[in-house]
Amino acid sequence: MVPADQGGGVMRADLFTEDITGLDEALAAVDGFDRALVAGLLRPQPAQSAGLTGLAHAVAGTPLAARVAEAAEKAAGGAASEDHFVALAAARTALLGSVHDALMTRIEEATGRPRGEASAPGPAGQQAANLLAAARSWLCDLARSGWQGIDHDVVSGAAPVVSAMLPDPGLRRPATLLDGFAAELAASCPGVSMERIPARRWADLWSRALLLTVPGAADVPVSGTATGRLLPLGIDVHEHATAVQAQIHAVFEPADGTTPRLVRAGIAVPKPDTVVGAGLWQLLRPHMSLLTAVSEGRSMELTDMPVTAEGDLIWSDEHAGRGEPADAFATARVALPAATDAATAPLDRHPARIAVPVFLEGYAVQKDDDTLTFTLPGGHLAVDTDRIPTAGPLTPEAVAASGACIGLLRWDAGTYRVQPLAVETTVRKKAVAIHAGGWAGGTTDKAGAKAEKAATDAVAVLRERAGRLLRK
């Protein structure tokens, strides 16, 4: 994928189409348990019991075996306690963790880049055990009712728990998850009338939330500080109706000359549902100078920036200074192949969390209706154009006309896909680079400026209305 004579390593695209031993069996066990949650575990039917048994068999021979076997037996009899549900959630999470590890091992083989070692969790912080227990109780009630049995009475039980948890910074992570999960369930009530139930997604949210009620599970220990040069690769935008997050992927070159490594820096803020597109940057910019640096094509100089063992920078502008110009494609060609991939925290080992920066060039683009595929010397790689944000100048058309791409390698629906963050293409016979985060620091681009003005007007109206309500 990356010619060696241009400074990069050669990626083996053929590995992405080879079967991974045990992958289908692990996912089948997860799916069986997820189906059991659809109808609920208050009075399980034989088919649900089979799903529980399959989960227990899948972790046989592991340290979880005895506890999960007991939990599956109790749940099949409709007598599962909270501890039993936690054990089942742990088994499901462990299975998806094994899938994650197998997929990441294949990526390591294909890219030739090593992965960092995950660190042991730090000591548990002081958390309100009663609030965690209340959250756990609600989640267990959900499992008993099942997704088909949810109604507003069941879902509303989360509200007082979330309200009590949110003021505590140490509980904000599980509280935010519970709040979003409950809102999604409430919008789908009553469950019995749903034509299609997102069984995998809701089971993901349920099991993760349940494990976060275990004291210490939500802790994110900071492993040290970072001093050196930060070379941005691109920005990944996650947008929801009431929140938006920008996550910057970058190569960090330590000042002490040790091995460069991949890191991330993120900022998330609440937003009105009327602010979309380029207007999102107005909400994000005041909180992170790095966004402007990415937009301007500059590096950042970090001094004692807190960083986790998983490569997440706990961003503070006080620890960052303006750096020299740094072209993202030069970084991708020269610095990325030598960088160590970030480690993954135990609770984050899930196929959906895979997002590995890669650089591709020398490909041909195949277009079939709205589907794009990069054809590489060793095989094919699907392009996930649905993840391209509307908050930037990058478009599927630009990707289709590109000759080089910085992207995130993901795994979705049983196949590896690449999400473009930036491409090199030709516009009016001139080579240009187009970035998904190109408008992050502001823009003179006509389309971007127009979208920003519309968002400015929308925010002004909302602020005026909010002020009027407060005056009343």
C-alpha positions as CSV (number, residue, x, y, z in Angstrom):
1,M,0.0,0.0,0.0
2,V,2.8,2.4,0.8
3,P,5.8,2.0,-1.5
4,A,9.0,1.5,0.5
5,D,11.0,3.9,-1.7
6,Q,8.8,6.7,-0.5
7,G,9.7,6.4,3.2
8,G,6.9,4.1,4.3
9,G,6.6,0.4,5.1
10,V,4.7,-1.9,2.9
11,M,1.2,-2.9,4.2
12,R,0.0,-6.3,3.4
13,A,-3.6,-5.8,2.2
14,D,-4.1,-9.5,1.5
15,L,-4.2,-10.2,5.3
16,F,-7.4,-8.3,5.6
17,T,-9.4,-10.8,3.6
18,E,-8.0,-14.0,5.3
19,D,-10.2,-15.7,7.9
20,I,-9.4,-15.5,11.6
21,T,-9.7,-18.7,13.5
22,G,-12.4,-18.7,16.2
23,L,-13.8,-15.3,15.2
24,D,-17.1,-16.5,14.0
25,E,-17.6,-18.8,16.9
26,A,-16.9,-16.0,19.5
27,L,-19.4,-13.6,17.7
28,A,-22.0,-16.4,17.5
29,A,-21.8,-16.9,21.3
30,V,-22.2,-13.1,21.8
31,D,-25.2,-13.0,19.4
32,G,-26.8,-15.9,21.3
33,F,-26.6,-14.1,24.6
34,D,-27.8,-10.8,23.0
35,R,-30.9,-12.6,21.7
36,A,-31.6,-13.8,25.2
37,L,-31.7,-10.2,26.4
38,V,-34.3,-9.3,23.8
39,A,-37.1,-11.2,25.5
40,G,-35.7,-10.7,29.0
41,L,-34.4,-13.0,31.7
42,L,-37.3,-12.9,34.1
43,R,-38.8,-16.1,32.8
44,P,-36.4,-17.5,30.2
45,Q,-37.6,-19.7,27.4
46,P,-35.5,-22.7,26.1
47,A,-34.0,-20.6,23.2
48,Q,-32.8,-18.1,25.7
49,S,-31.3,-20.7,28.0
50,A,-29.4,-22.0,25.0
51,G,-27.9,-18.6,24.5
52,L,-26.8,-18.4,28.1
53,T,-25.3,-21.8,27.9
54,G,-23.4,-20.9,24.8
55,L,-21.9,-17.9,26.5
56,A,-20.7,-20.1,29.4
57,H,-19.2,-22.7,27.0
58,A,-17.4,-20.0,25.1
59,V,-15.4,-19.0,28.2
60,A,-14.8,-22.5,29.5
61,G,-11.2,-23.0,30.4
62,T,-10.8,-19.3,31.4
63,P,-10.7,-17.8,34.9
64,L,-14.3,-16.8,34.3
65,A,-15.5,-20.3,33.7
66,A,-16.9,-21.3,37.1
67,R,-18.6,-18.0,37.8
68,V,-20.1,-17.7,34.4
69,A,-21.4,-21.3,34.4
70,E,-23.2,-20.6,37.7
71,A,-24.5,-17.3,36.4
72,A,-25.8,-18.9,33.2
73,E,-27.6,-21.7,35.2
74,K,-29.2,-19.2,37.6
75,A,-30.3,-16.9,34.8
76,A,-31.7,-19.8,32.8
77,G,-33.9,-20.6,35.9
78,G,-35.0,-16.9,36.2
79,A,-33.1,-16.6,39.6
80,A,-30.1,-14.5,38.6
81,S,-28.8,-12.0,41.2
82,E,-26.9,-8.8,40.4
83,D,-23.6,-10.6,40.8
84,H,-24.7,-13.2,38.3
85,F,-25.6,-10.5,35.8
86,V,-22.2,-8.8,36.3
87,A,-20.5,-12.2,35.6
88,L,-22.5,-12.6,32.3
89,A,-21.6,-9.0,31.3
90,A,-18.0,-9.7,32.0
91,A,-18.0,-12.9,29.9
92,R,-19.6,-11.1,27.0
93,T,-17.1,-8.3,27.3
94,A,-14.2,-10.8,27.5
95,L,-15.4,-12.5,24.3
96,L,-15.6,-9.3,22.4
97,G,-12.2,-8.4,23.8
98,S,-10.7,-11.6,22.3
99,V,-12.3,-10.6,19.0
100,H,-10.7,-7.1,19.3
101,D,-7.3,-8.6,20.1
102,A,-7.4,-11.0,17.1
103,L,-8.4,-8.2,14.7
104,M,-5.6,-5.9,16.1
105,T,-3.1,-8.7,15.8
106,R,-4.0,-9.0,12.1
107,I,-3.6,-5.2,11.7
108,E,-0.2,-5.3,13.4
109,E,0.9,-8.0,10.9
110,A,-0.4,-5.9,8.0
111,T,1.1,-2.6,9.0
112,G,4.3,-3.9,10.6
113,R,3.9,-1.5,13.5
114,P,4.1,-2.8,17.1
115,R,1.4,-2.1,19.7
116,G,2.1,-0.6,23.1
117,E,1.6,-2.7,26.2
118,A,-1.6,-2.1,28.2
119,S,-0.9,-1.1,31.8
120,A,-2.5,-2.6,34.9
121,P,-5.4,-0.5,36.3
122,G,-4.5,1.9,39.0
123,P,-6.0,1.9,42.5
124,A,-9.7,2.5,42.7
125,G,-10.8,6.0,43.6
126,Q,-13.3,6.9,46.2
127,Q,-16.7,6.4,44.7
128,A,-20.2,6.5,46.1
129,A,-21.0,2.8,46.4
130,N,-24.7,3.4,47.0
131,L,-25.0,5.2,43.6
132,L,-23.2,2.5,41.8
133,A,-25.4,-0.1,43.5
134,A,-28.5,1.9,42.4
135,A,-27.3,2.0,38.8
136,R,-26.5,-1.7,38.9
137,S,-30.0,-2.5,40.2
138,W,-31.6,-0.6,37.4
139,L,-29.5,-2.3,34.8
140,C,-30.4,-5.7,36.2
141,D,-34.1,-4.8,36.1
142,L,-33.6,-4.0,32.4
143,A,-32.1,-7.4,31.8
144,R,-35.1,-9.1,33.5
145,S,-37.6,-7.1,31.5
146,G,-35.7,-7.4,28.2
147,W,-35.8,-5.0,25.3
148,Q,-39.3,-6.2,24.3
149,G,-40.5,-5.5,27.8
150,I,-39.3,-1.9,28.3
151,D,-41.8,0.8,29.0
152,H,-41.6,4.3,30.4
153,D,-41.9,3.1,33.9
154,V,-38.9,0.8,33.6
155,V,-36.8,3.3,31.8
156,S,-37.6,6.2,34.0
157,G,-35.9,4.4,36.9
158,A,-32.6,5.7,35.6
159,A,-33.4,9.4,36.0
160,P,-32.9,9.8,39.8
161,V,-29.7,7.7,39.6
162,V,-28.2,9.8,36.8
163,S,-29.2,13.0,38.5
164,A,-27.4,11.9,41.7
165,M,-24.3,10.7,39.8
166,L,-23.6,13.6,37.5
167,P,-22.4,16.1,40.1
168,D,-19.6,13.7,41.1
169,P,-16.7,14.0,38.6
170,G,-15.6,10.4,39.5
171,L,-19.0,9.1,38.4
172,R,-19.6,11.3,35.3
173,R,-18.4,8.6,32.9
174,P,-21.0,5.9,33.9
175,A,-23.6,8.6,34.5
176,T,-23.2,9.9,30.9
177,L,-23.5,6.4,29.5
178,L,-26.6,5.7,31.6
179,D,-28.2,9.0,30.6
180,G,-27.7,8.4,26.9
181,F,-28.7,4.7,27.1
182,A,-31.9,5.6,29.0
183,A,-32.8,8.3,26.5
184,E,-32.4,5.9,23.6
185,L,-34.6,3.3,25.3
186,A,-37.2,5.9,26.2
187,A,-37.4,7.0,22.5
188,S,-38.1,3.3,21.6
189,C,-40.9,2.6,24.2
190,P,-42.8,0.5,24.3
191,G,-40.4,-2.2,23.3
192,V,-43.1,-4.7,22.3
193,S,-44.1,-2.5,19.4
194,M,-40.6,-2.2,17.9
195,E,-40.2,-3.8,14.4
196,R,-36.4,-4.0,14.7
197,I,-34.4,-4.1,18.0
198,P,-30.7,-3.1,17.9
199,A,-29.8,-6.1,20.0
200,R,-26.0,-5.9,19.6
201,R,-25.9,-2.2,20.3
202,W,-28.1,-2.3,23.4
203,A,-26.3,-5.3,24.8
204,D,-23.0,-3.4,24.3
205,L,-24.4,-0.4,26.2
206,W,-25.9,-2.6,28.9
207,S,-22.8,-4.8,29.5
208,R,-20.4,-1.8,29.5
209,A,-22.7,0.2,31.9
210,L,-23.0,-2.8,34.2
211,L,-19.2,-3.3,34.4
212,L,-18.7,0.5,35.1
213,T,-20.8,0.0,38.3
214,V,-17.9,-2.1,39.6
215,P,-15.8,0.2,41.9
216,G,-12.7,1.4,40.1
217,A,-13.8,0.3,36.6
218,A,-14.4,3.9,35.4
219,D,-11.0,5.1,36.6
220,V,-8.7,6.4,33.9
221,P,-5.3,6.6,35.6
222,V,-2.8,9.1,34.1
223,S,0.4,7.2,33.5
224,G,2.7,10.2,33.0
225,T,3.4,13.3,31.0
226,A,4.5,14.0,27.4
227,T,7.2,16.5,26.4
228,G,8.1,16.8,22.8
229,R,6.6,17.5,19.3
230,L,3.0,16.6,18.3
231,L,2.5,16.0,14.6
232,P,-1.3,15.8,13.8
233,L,-2.6,13.4,11.2
234,G,-6.2,14.2,11.1
235,I,-9.5,14.8,13.0
236,D,-12.3,12.3,13.6
237,V,-15.7,13.9,14.4
238,H,-18.4,12.2,16.4
239,E,-21.7,14.1,16.2
240,H,-25.0,13.4,18.1
241,A,-28.1,15.4,18.5
242,T,-27.0,16.9,21.8
243,A,-23.2,16.5,21.8
244,V,-20.2,16.6,19.6
245,Q,-16.6,15.3,19.9
246,A,-13.5,16.0,17.9
247,Q,-10.7,13.4,18.3
248,I,-7.3,14.3,16.9
249,H,-5.0,11.5,15.9
250,A,-1.3,12.3,15.9
251,V,2.3,11.1,16.1
252,F,4.1,12.2,19.2
253,E,7.9,12.5,19.1
254,P,9.3,12.6,22.6
255,A,12.0,15.2,23.3
256,D,14.2,12.6,24.8
257,G,14.6,10.8,21.5
258,T,12.7,7.6,22.4
259,T,10.4,5.8,20.0
260,P,7.6,8.0,18.5
261,R,4.1,6.8,19.3
262,L,0.6,7.3,18.3
263,V,-1.6,9.4,20.6
264,R,-5.0,11.0,20.6
265,A,-6.4,14.2,21.9
266,G,-10.1,14.8,22.2
267,I,-12.6,17.5,23.2
268,A,-16.4,16.9,23.7
269,V,-19.0,19.6,24.3
270,P,-22.8,19.7,24.5
271,K,-24.6,21.3,21.6
272,P,-28.1,22.3,20.5
273,D,-29.6,20.0,17.9
274,T,-29.9,23.0,15.5
275,V,-26.1,23.5,15.3
276,V,-24.8,21.1,12.6
277,G,-22.1,21.0,10.0
278,A,-19.3,23.6,10.1
279,G,-21.0,25.3,13.0
280,L,-19.8,22.6,15.3
281,W,-16.3,24.1,15.3
282,Q,-17.6,27.2,17.0
283,L,-18.5,25.1,20.0
284,L,-15.2,23.2,20.0
285,R,-12.6,25.8,19.2
286,P,-12.6,27.8,22.5
287,H,-11.6,24.6,24.4
288,M,-8.6,23.4,22.4
289,S,-5.9,25.3,20.5
290,L,-4.9,22.1,18.8
291,L,-7.9,22.4,16.4
292,T,-6.4,25.6,14.9
293,A,-3.0,24.0,14.6
294,V,-4.5,21.1,12.6
295,S,-6.4,23.5,10.3
296,E,-3.2,25.5,9.7
297,G,-1.0,22.5,9.2
298,R,1.3,23.1,12.2
299,S,2.8,20.9,14.9
300,M,2.5,21.6,18.6
301,E,5.2,21.6,21.3
302,L,4.1,19.8,24.4
303,T,5.5,20.3,27.9
304,D,4.5,18.0,30.6
305,M,1.1,17.2,29.0
306,P,-0.7,14.5,31.1
307,V,-1.1,11.3,29.1
308,T,-2.7,7.9,29.8
309,A,-1.0,4.6,29.2
310,E,-3.4,4.2,26.3
311,G,-2.1,7.3,24.5
312,D,-4.9,9.7,25.3
313,L,-3.6,13.2,26.0
314,I,-5.5,14.9,28.9
315,W,-5.4,18.1,26.9
316,S,-4.6,21.5,28.5
317,D,-3.6,24.5,26.4
318,E,-1.3,25.5,29.3
319,H,1.0,22.6,28.4
320,A,1.0,23.2,24.6
321,G,2.7,25.8,22.5
322,R,2.7,26.8,18.8
323,G,5.0,24.6,16.7
324,E,6.5,24.7,13.2
325,P,4.6,23.9,10.0
326,A,4.0,20.2,9.7
327,D,2.3,18.7,6.7
328,A,0.1,15.8,7.7
329,F,1.0,13.7,4.6
330,A,4.7,14.2,5.2
331,T,4.1,12.9,8.8
332,A,2.1,10.0,7.4
333,R,4.9,9.0,5.0
334,V,7.9,9.5,7.3
335,A,6.9,9.4,11.0
336,L,3.8,7.1,11.0
337,P,5.5,3.9,9.9
338,A,8.0,4.2,12.8
339,A,5.4,5.0,15.5
340,T,4.2,2.5,18.1
341,D,0.4,2.0,18.1
342,A,-1.4,3.0,21.2
343,A,-2.3,0.3,23.8
344,T,-5.9,-0.5,24.6
345,A,-7.4,-0.4,28.0
346,P,-9.0,-3.7,29.1
347,L,-12.6,-2.3,29.2
348,D,-12.1,-0.7,25.8
349,R,-11.2,-4.0,24.0
350,H,-14.2,-4.1,21.6
351,P,-14.2,-4.4,17.7
352,A,-16.2,-1.1,17.5
353,R,-13.3,0.7,19.2
354,I,-10.7,-0.1,16.6
355,A,-9.5,3.0,14.8
356,V,-5.9,2.7,13.7
357,P,-4.2,5.5,11.7
358,V,-2.9,4.2,8.3
359,F,-1.5,5.8,5.2
360,L,-2.5,4.5,1.7
361,E,-1.3,5.4,-1.7
362,G,-0.8,3.8,-5.1
363,Y,-4.4,2.5,-5.1
364,A,-7.1,2.5,-7.7
365,V,-10.7,3.5,-6.8
366,Q,-13.7,1.4,-7.7
367,K,-17.1,2.9,-7.5
368,D,-20.3,0.9,-7.3
369,D,-23.3,3.2,-6.8
370,D,-22.4,4.9,-3.5
371,T,-19.8,2.3,-2.5
372,L,-16.1,3.1,-2.8
373,T,-13.4,0.5,-2.7
374,F,-9.6,1.0,-2.8
375,T,-7.9,-1.6,-5.0
376,L,-4.4,-2.3,-3.7
377,P,-1.6,-4.5,-4.9
378,G,-2.5,-7.2,-2.3
379,G,-6.3,-6.9,-2.3
380,H,-9.3,-4.6,-1.8
381,L,-10.2,-2.4,1.1
382,A,-13.7,-0.9,1.6
383,V,-14.0,2.9,2.1
384,D,-16.4,4.0,4.9
385,T,-17.6,7.3,3.3
386,D,-20.6,7.4,5.8
387,R,-18.1,8.5,8.5
388,I,-16.9,11.5,6.6
389,P,-18.2,14.5,8.6
390,T,-20.3,17.3,7.0
391,A,-18.2,19.7,9.1
392,G,-15.3,19.8,6.7
393,P,-14.4,20.1,3.0
394,L,-13.7,16.4,2.5
395,T,-16.3,14.6,0.4
396,P,-16.8,11.1,-1.1
397,E,-16.2,12.7,-4.5
398,A,-12.8,13.9,-3.4
399,V,-12.0,10.5,-2.0
400,A,-13.0,8.9,-5.3
401,A,-10.6,11.2,-7.2
402,S,-7.7,10.7,-4.7
403,G,-4.3,9.1,-5.1
404,A,-3.3,9.1,-1.4
405,C,-5.2,8.8,1.8
406,I,-4.7,9.2,5.6
407,G,-7.4,7.2,7.3
408,L,-8.5,5.2,10.3
409,L,-8.6,1.4,9.8
410,R,-11.8,0.0,11.3
411,W,-13.7,-3.2,11.4
412,D,-17.4,-3.2,10.8
413,A,-20.0,-5.7,9.6
414,G,-17.4,-8.4,9.3
415,T,-14.9,-6.6,7.2
416,Y,-12.0,-4.1,7.5
417,R,-12.8,-0.6,6.3
418,V,-10.9,2.6,6.0
419,Q,-12.4,5.9,7.2
420,P,-10.7,8.8,5.3
421,L,-9.4,11.7,7.4
422,A,-7.5,13.4,4.5
423,V,-6.7,12.8,0.8
424,E,-4.4,14.1,-1.8
425,T,-6.1,14.7,-5.1
426,T,-6.0,17.0,-8.2
427,V,-8.2,20.0,-8.5
428,R,-7.9,22.1,-11.7
429,K,-4.7,20.3,-12.6
430,K,-3.2,21.2,-9.2
431,A,-2.3,18.7,-6.5
432,V,-4.1,19.6,-3.2
433,A,-4.7,18.0,0.2
434,I,-8.2,18.0,1.5
435,H,-8.8,17.3,5.2
436,A,-11.9,16.3,7.1
437,G,-10.9,18.8,9.8
438,G,-9.9,21.5,7.4
439,W,-12.4,24.0,8.8
440,A,-11.5,23.3,12.4
441,G,-9.7,26.6,12.9
442,G,-11.8,28.7,10.7
443,T,-12.0,28.9,6.9
444,T,-12.3,31.3,3.9
445,D,-13.8,28.5,1.9
446,K,-17.2,29.8,0.6
447,A,-19.1,26.7,1.6
448,G,-17.5,26.6,5.0
449,A,-17.9,30.3,5.7
450,K,-21.6,30.1,4.7
451,A,-22.2,27.1,7.0
452,E,-20.4,28.9,9.9
453,K,-22.6,32.0,9.4
454,A,-25.8,30.0,9.5
455,A,-24.6,28.3,12.7
456,T,-23.6,31.7,14.2
457,D,-27.1,33.0,13.5
458,A,-28.7,29.9,15.1
459,V,-26.6,30.1,18.2
460,A,-27.4,33.8,18.6
461,V,-31.2,33.1,18.4
462,L,-30.9,30.3,21.0
463,R,-28.9,32.6,23.3
464,E,-31.5,35.4,23.0
465,R,-34.3,33.0,23.7
466,A,-32.5,31.5,26.7
467,G,-31.8,34.9,28.1
468,R,-35.5,35.9,27.7
469,L,-36.6,32.7,29.6
470,L,-34.1,33.5,32.4
471,R,-35.4,37.1,32.6
472,K,-38.9,35.7,33.0
